[in-house]
Amino acid sequence: MIDIDAARADTPACQDQVFLDSAGSSLPPEPVLREVIDHLHREAEIGGYRAAAERGDDLTDGYAVFARLLGCRPEEVAFTDSATRSWLALLDSVPLGAGDRILISEVEYAGNAVALMRLAELTGAEVTLVRSDDAGALSVDALRAVLDERVKLVSLVHVPTNTGLVNPVREVADAAHEVGALVLLDACQSVGQLPVRMDELGVDMLSGTGRKWMRGPRGTGFLAVRQEVRERLWPRLIDHSGAPWLTPTTYRLHDDARAFELWEYGVAERLGLIAATRYALDLGVDEVEAAVADRAGRLRSGLAAVAGVQVRDIGHRHGGIVTFTVDGVAADDVRRALGRAGVTVTVSSRASSRIDMTRRGLDAVVRASPHYFVSPQQVDEAVAAVRAVVETGGATGA
């Protein structure tokens, strides 16, 4: 069990607000903050190159730290500057041609969907939608119905941006592999709140970010790719970090995940990401999952009991994201009213998850995402604040 008092002591900003936006950009704990700031000070003292050299062993150790988190080998891990960069780099490396097929779910992210449509235009590949089941999760039966030898890639969102759904990853991976398709898991909303292990989920590639549930700095991301499928991939956006220059006319592409890395990066931010991962591992991934589930479940049931509030989460299994609407009050107005009451939430609009939101007839939902440092009492305070929004029509604190 997580020592919530210690976690809150490491997170001073959670003391004077109910922070429910770890699905957006969470509050870094003090050890992560110190790691980043101390390295920036060191860069100012001796320069960035010398400062990075001093931390060379720590930077190298980061691959093993992430391998422990993600259930893979250190050479299967690479670091980037964002989940978007990680996902795009992996997508771009998948060889595709005319007539090849890419499967997506109804909760695909906007950024992924746009990139996939663009790639289809460039290659002649087709993007095919796999329908959801009655609960809103990707239907494995529907997936099997459209799988054939032309399917080269299944793009799977583990946890969507606009609902508490957790998709059935292992079942999808097993089905896709029966026809030789690769599975790319977007884990930007799952790593840090749920156990996400490649050896258990069976995915070929995954991407993630530091700023959300991992509680790391912005401008950090990571990816992992199974060594067994690395030779099937052709990274294009490379430099001399991913492919050393050997002679004036030759280079050698790394045969592991580091082929996806670029030479330049924020050293302080990467050290902060590694520190955040160590912090999470020290707490225990299973313990984090249990605490997040407790807070989210408490919030979800509390909101469901408020007349005039509609909880909008779908799926068979729920994670730490809780989405809702207030009758007669726009989502942005709810967000602003809660902000005045000291409750930090955000809004997920139709533009961020257009297929799912259109299917459900939603323009926007309020998104709340309590991490383990949010106390049960604060969850109750958030419910009370939403109740006040219902009673005042969004004019709370005006």
C-alpha positions as CSV (number, residue, x, y, z in Angstrom):
1,M,0.0,0.0,0.0
2,I,1.3,3.5,-0.9
3,D,2.1,5.8,2.0
4,I,-0.2,8.6,0.8
5,D,1.2,11.1,3.4
6,A,4.7,10.6,2.0
7,A,3.5,10.9,-1.5
8,R,1.7,14.1,-0.8
9,A,4.7,15.4,1.1
10,D,6.7,14.8,-2.1
11,T,4.0,16.8,-4.0
12,P,3.5,20.1,-2.3
13,A,1.3,21.5,-5.0
14,C,-1.4,18.9,-4.3
15,Q,-1.9,20.3,-0.8
16,D,-3.8,23.4,-1.8
17,Q,-5.8,22.1,-4.7
18,V,-7.6,19.0,-5.8
19,F,-5.4,18.0,-8.8
20,L,-7.3,15.8,-11.2
21,D,-5.3,16.2,-14.4
22,S,-2.6,13.5,-14.4
23,A,-4.0,12.3,-17.7
24,G,-2.9,15.7,-19.1
25,S,0.3,16.7,-17.4
26,S,0.8,15.5,-13.8
27,L,2.6,17.0,-10.9
28,P,6.2,15.8,-10.7
29,P,7.4,14.7,-7.2
30,E,10.1,16.6,-5.5
31,P,12.9,14.1,-6.4
32,V,12.1,14.5,-10.1
33,L,12.0,18.3,-9.8
34,R,15.4,18.3,-8.0
35,E,16.9,16.1,-10.6
36,V,15.9,18.4,-13.5
37,I,16.8,21.6,-11.8
38,D,20.1,20.4,-10.4
39,H,21.3,19.3,-13.8
40,L,20.3,22.6,-15.4
41,H,22.4,24.3,-12.7
42,R,25.3,22.0,-13.5
43,E,25.0,22.8,-17.2
44,A,25.2,26.5,-16.3
45,E,28.3,25.9,-14.3
46,I,30.4,23.7,-16.7
47,G,28.4,23.5,-20.0
48,G,26.0,21.0,-21.4
49,Y,28.6,18.6,-22.8
50,R,30.6,18.2,-19.6
51,A,27.5,18.0,-17.5
52,A,26.1,15.2,-19.7
53,A,29.3,13.3,-19.5
54,E,29.2,13.4,-15.7
55,R,25.9,11.6,-15.9
56,G,26.7,9.2,-18.6
57,D,26.3,6.1,-16.4
58,D,22.9,7.3,-15.1
59,L,21.7,8.0,-18.7
60,T,22.8,4.5,-19.8
61,D,21.2,2.9,-16.7
62,G,17.9,4.5,-17.9
63,Y,17.5,1.8,-20.5
64,A,17.6,-0.9,-17.8
65,V,15.2,1.1,-15.6
66,F,12.6,1.3,-18.4
67,A,13.2,-2.4,-19.4
68,R,12.2,-3.3,-15.9
69,L,9.1,-1.1,-16.1
70,L,8.0,-2.3,-19.6
71,G,8.9,-6.0,-19.4
72,C,11.4,-6.0,-22.1
73,R,15.2,-5.9,-22.7
74,P,17.3,-2.7,-22.3
75,E,18.3,-2.8,-26.0
76,E,14.5,-2.8,-26.9
77,V,14.1,0.7,-25.3
78,A,14.6,4.1,-26.9
79,F,14.0,7.6,-25.6
80,T,12.4,10.5,-27.5
81,D,11.0,13.9,-26.8
82,S,7.3,12.9,-26.6
83,A,4.8,10.1,-27.1
84,T,3.9,11.6,-30.4
85,R,7.5,11.4,-31.7
86,S,7.7,7.8,-30.4
87,W,4.5,6.7,-32.1
88,L,5.3,8.5,-35.4
89,A,8.8,7.1,-35.6
90,L,7.5,3.6,-35.1
91,L,4.6,4.0,-37.5
92,D,6.9,5.5,-40.2
93,S,9.2,2.4,-39.9
94,V,6.5,-0.1,-40.9
95,P,6.9,-1.1,-44.6
96,L,3.6,-0.4,-46.3
97,G,2.5,-0.5,-49.9
98,A,-0.7,-0.3,-52.0
99,G,-3.4,-2.6,-50.8
100,D,-1.8,-3.2,-47.3
101,R,-4.2,-2.6,-44.5
102,I,-4.0,-0.8,-41.1
103,L,-6.6,-1.5,-38.5
104,I,-7.7,1.0,-35.9
105,S,-10.3,1.2,-33.1
106,E,-13.1,3.6,-32.6
107,V,-11.2,5.4,-29.8
108,E,-8.1,6.2,-31.9
109,Y,-6.4,9.5,-31.0
110,A,-6.7,12.5,-33.3
111,G,-2.9,12.7,-33.8
112,N,-2.7,9.1,-34.7
113,A,-5.7,9.2,-37.0
114,V,-4.3,12.2,-39.0
115,A,-0.9,10.5,-39.4
116,L,-2.5,7.3,-40.5
117,M,-4.6,9.0,-43.1
118,R,-1.6,10.9,-44.4
119,L,0.4,7.6,-44.6
120,A,-2.4,5.9,-46.5
121,E,-2.3,8.8,-49.0
122,L,1.4,8.4,-49.5
123,T,1.6,4.6,-49.7
124,G,-1.8,3.4,-51.0
125,A,-2.4,1.5,-47.8
126,E,-5.9,1.3,-46.4
127,V,-7.1,2.3,-42.9
128,T,-9.9,0.1,-41.7
129,L,-12.0,0.7,-38.6
130,V,-12.7,-2.1,-36.2
131,R,-16.0,-1.6,-34.4
132,S,-16.5,-1.6,-30.7
133,D,-18.5,-4.1,-28.7
134,D,-21.7,-3.2,-26.8
135,A,-19.6,-1.8,-23.9
136,G,-17.4,0.4,-26.1
137,A,-14.2,-1.6,-26.0
138,L,-12.6,-2.9,-29.2
139,S,-14.5,-6.0,-30.2
140,V,-12.1,-8.9,-30.6
141,D,-14.7,-10.8,-32.6
142,A,-15.0,-7.9,-35.0
143,L,-11.3,-7.7,-35.2
144,R,-11.0,-11.4,-36.2
145,A,-13.7,-10.8,-38.8
146,V,-11.6,-8.3,-40.7
147,L,-8.1,-9.8,-40.2
148,D,-6.4,-11.2,-43.3
149,E,-3.0,-11.5,-44.8
150,R,-3.2,-7.9,-46.1
151,V,-3.3,-6.5,-42.5
152,K,0.2,-5.3,-41.7
153,L,-0.4,-3.2,-38.6
154,V,-3.0,-2.9,-35.8
155,S,-2.9,0.5,-34.1
156,L,-4.3,0.0,-30.7
157,V,-5.0,2.6,-28.1
158,H,-4.6,1.1,-24.6
159,V,-6.5,3.8,-22.7
160,P,-8.3,6.5,-24.7
161,T,-8.1,10.2,-24.0
162,N,-11.8,10.7,-23.5
163,T,-13.0,7.9,-21.3
164,G,-12.0,5.4,-18.6
165,L,-11.9,2.5,-20.9
166,V,-9.0,0.0,-20.9
167,N,-8.8,-2.0,-24.1
168,P,-8.2,-5.8,-24.3
169,V,-4.6,-5.7,-25.4
170,R,-3.5,-9.3,-25.1
171,E,-6.5,-10.6,-27.0
172,V,-5.9,-8.2,-29.8
173,A,-2.2,-9.0,-30.0
174,D,-2.8,-12.7,-30.2
175,A,-5.4,-12.3,-32.9
176,A,-3.2,-10.0,-35.0
177,H,-0.2,-12.3,-34.8
178,E,-2.2,-15.1,-36.3
179,V,-2.1,-13.3,-39.7
180,G,1.5,-11.9,-39.1
181,A,0.4,-8.3,-38.4
182,L,2.4,-6.1,-36.1
183,V,0.7,-4.4,-33.1
184,L,1.6,-0.9,-32.2
185,L,0.3,0.0,-28.7
186,D,-0.3,3.7,-27.8
187,A,0.4,3.5,-24.1
188,C,0.6,7.2,-23.4
189,Q,-2.4,7.1,-21.0
190,S,-1.6,3.7,-19.4
191,V,2.1,3.6,-18.5
192,G,2.3,5.0,-15.0
193,Q,-1.2,4.1,-13.9
194,L,-1.4,0.5,-15.0
195,P,1.1,-2.4,-15.4
196,V,2.2,-2.2,-19.0
197,R,4.6,-5.1,-19.8
198,M,5.4,-6.2,-23.3
199,D,6.1,-9.7,-22.2
200,E,2.6,-10.0,-20.8
201,L,0.6,-8.0,-23.3
202,G,2.3,-9.5,-26.4
203,V,2.6,-6.3,-28.4
204,D,5.4,-5.6,-30.8
205,M,5.9,-1.9,-30.3
206,L,4.7,0.7,-27.8
207,S,5.0,4.4,-27.3
208,G,4.6,6.5,-24.1
209,T,5.2,9.9,-22.5
210,G,6.7,11.1,-19.3
211,R,4.4,14.0,-18.5
212,K,1.2,12.1,-17.7
213,W,0.8,9.3,-15.2
214,M,4.6,8.8,-15.1
215,R,4.9,12.2,-13.3
216,G,8.0,13.1,-15.4
217,P,8.9,16.3,-17.2
218,R,7.3,17.5,-20.3
219,G,9.3,17.0,-23.5
220,T,10.1,13.4,-22.7
221,G,8.9,10.2,-24.4
222,F,9.9,6.6,-24.9
223,L,9.3,3.7,-27.1
224,A,10.0,0.0,-27.0
225,V,10.2,-2.5,-29.9
226,R,10.7,-6.2,-29.6
227,Q,14.0,-7.3,-31.0
228,E,12.3,-10.1,-32.9
229,V,10.5,-7.6,-35.1
230,R,13.1,-4.9,-35.3
231,E,14.5,-6.4,-38.5
232,R,11.1,-6.0,-40.2
233,L,11.2,-2.2,-39.5
234,W,12.8,0.5,-41.6
235,P,13.4,3.7,-39.6
236,R,13.7,6.6,-42.0
237,L,14.1,9.7,-39.7
238,I,17.6,8.9,-38.5
239,D,20.8,10.7,-37.8
240,H,24.3,9.7,-36.7
241,S,22.9,8.6,-33.3
242,G,20.7,5.9,-34.7
243,A,23.1,5.2,-37.5
244,P,26.8,5.9,-37.1
245,W,28.6,7.3,-40.1
246,L,31.4,4.8,-41.0
247,T,32.9,6.1,-44.2
248,P,32.1,9.0,-46.6
249,T,29.6,6.8,-48.3
250,T,28.4,4.3,-45.7
251,Y,26.6,4.2,-42.4
252,R,25.4,1.4,-40.1
253,L,21.9,1.4,-38.7
254,H,21.7,0.2,-35.1
255,D,20.0,-3.2,-35.0
256,D,18.1,-2.4,-31.8
257,A,15.7,0.3,-30.6
258,R,18.3,3.0,-30.5
259,A,18.0,3.3,-34.2
260,F,15.0,5.5,-33.4
261,E,16.9,7.9,-31.2
262,L,18.2,11.3,-32.3
263,W,21.5,12.8,-31.2
264,E,20.1,16.0,-29.5
265,Y,17.8,15.8,-26.5
266,G,17.2,17.6,-23.2
267,V,19.6,15.8,-20.8
268,A,17.9,17.3,-17.7
269,E,14.5,16.2,-18.8
270,R,15.7,12.7,-19.6
271,L,17.3,12.4,-16.2
272,G,14.0,13.6,-14.7
273,L,12.1,10.9,-16.7
274,I,14.5,8.2,-15.4
275,A,14.1,9.5,-11.9
276,A,10.3,9.5,-12.2
277,T,10.4,5.9,-13.4
278,R,12.6,4.9,-10.5
279,Y,10.1,6.6,-8.2
280,A,7.2,4.7,-9.6
281,L,9.0,1.4,-9.5
282,D,10.0,2.0,-5.8
283,L,6.3,2.6,-5.0
284,G,5.3,-0.5,-6.9
285,V,3.4,-0.6,-10.2
286,D,0.7,-2.8,-8.7
287,E,0.3,-0.5,-5.7
288,V,0.0,2.5,-8.0
289,E,-2.7,0.7,-10.0
290,A,-4.6,-0.1,-6.9
291,A,-4.5,3.4,-5.5
292,V,-5.5,5.0,-8.8
293,A,-8.4,2.5,-9.2
294,D,-9.5,3.4,-5.7
295,R,-9.6,7.1,-6.3
296,A,-11.1,6.9,-9.7
297,G,-13.7,4.4,-8.5
298,R,-14.6,6.7,-5.6
299,L,-14.9,9.6,-8.0
300,R,-16.9,7.7,-10.6
301,S,-19.5,6.4,-8.0
302,G,-19.7,9.8,-6.3
303,L,-20.4,11.6,-9.5
304,A,-23.0,9.0,-10.6
305,A,-24.9,9.8,-7.4
306,V,-25.3,13.5,-8.3
307,A,-28.5,14.3,-10.0
308,G,-27.8,16.2,-13.2
309,V,-24.4,14.6,-13.8
310,Q,-23.8,11.9,-16.4
311,V,-20.7,9.7,-16.1
312,R,-19.6,9.0,-19.7
313,D,-17.1,6.2,-19.2
314,I,-17.4,3.1,-21.4
315,G,-15.8,-0.3,-21.5
316,H,-15.7,-3.5,-19.4
317,R,-12.6,-2.4,-17.4
318,H,-11.9,1.1,-16.2
319,G,-8.6,2.9,-15.4
320,G,-7.9,6.3,-13.8
321,I,-9.7,8.5,-16.2
322,V,-13.2,9.6,-15.2
323,T,-15.3,11.5,-17.7
324,F,-18.7,13.2,-17.2
325,T,-21.0,15.9,-18.3
326,V,-23.3,18.3,-16.3
327,D,-26.8,18.7,-17.7
328,G,-27.3,22.2,-19.2
329,V,-23.7,23.3,-18.5
330,A,-21.0,23.3,-21.2
331,A,-17.9,21.2,-20.4
332,D,-15.6,24.3,-20.5
333,D,-17.9,26.1,-18.2
334,V,-17.7,23.2,-15.8
335,R,-13.9,23.2,-16.0
336,R,-13.7,26.9,-15.2
337,A,-16.2,26.7,-12.3
338,L,-14.3,23.8,-10.8
339,G,-11.0,25.7,-11.2
340,R,-12.5,28.6,-9.2
341,A,-13.3,26.0,-6.5
342,G,-9.7,24.7,-6.4
343,V,-10.4,21.6,-8.5
344,T,-8.1,21.1,-11.5
345,V,-9.7,19.1,-14.4
346,T,-9.6,19.4,-18.2
347,V,-11.9,18.9,-21.1
348,S,-11.8,16.3,-23.9
349,S,-13.5,17.5,-27.1
350,R,-14.8,15.7,-30.1
351,A,-11.8,16.8,-32.1
352,S,-9.5,14.7,-29.9
353,S,-11.4,11.4,-30.4
354,R,-13.8,12.1,-33.3
355,I,-15.0,8.6,-34.1
356,D,-16.0,7.6,-30.6
357,M,-17.4,11.0,-29.6
358,T,-19.4,11.2,-32.8
359,R,-20.8,7.7,-32.3
360,R,-21.9,8.6,-28.8
361,G,-23.3,12.0,-29.8
362,L,-20.9,13.9,-27.5
363,D,-19.2,17.3,-28.3
364,A,-17.1,17.4,-25.1
365,V,-16.7,15.8,-21.8
366,V,-15.1,16.9,-18.5
367,R,-12.1,14.7,-17.8
368,A,-10.9,14.1,-14.3
369,S,-7.8,11.9,-13.6
370,P,-6.9,11.4,-9.9
371,H,-3.5,9.9,-9.2
372,Y,-2.4,8.2,-6.0
373,F,-1.4,11.4,-4.3
374,V,-5.0,12.6,-4.3
375,S,-6.6,11.8,-1.0
376,P,-10.0,10.2,-0.7
377,Q,-11.2,13.3,1.1
378,Q,-10.1,15.4,-1.9
379,V,-12.1,13.1,-4.2
380,D,-15.1,13.8,-2.0
381,E,-14.4,17.6,-2.2
382,A,-14.4,17.3,-6.0
383,V,-17.7,15.6,-6.0
384,A,-19.1,18.3,-3.8
385,A,-17.7,21.0,-6.1
386,V,-19.4,19.3,-9.1
387,R,-22.7,19.2,-7.1
388,A,-22.3,22.9,-6.6
389,V,-21.9,23.5,-10.3
390,V,-25.1,21.6,-10.9
391,E,-26.9,23.7,-8.3
392,T,-25.6,27.1,-9.6
393,G,-25.5,26.2,-13.3
394,G,-21.7,26.8,-13.5
395,A,-21.7,30.1,-11.7
396,T,-19.8,28.7,-8.6
397,G,-17.4,31.3,-7.3
398,A,-18.3,34.0,-9.8
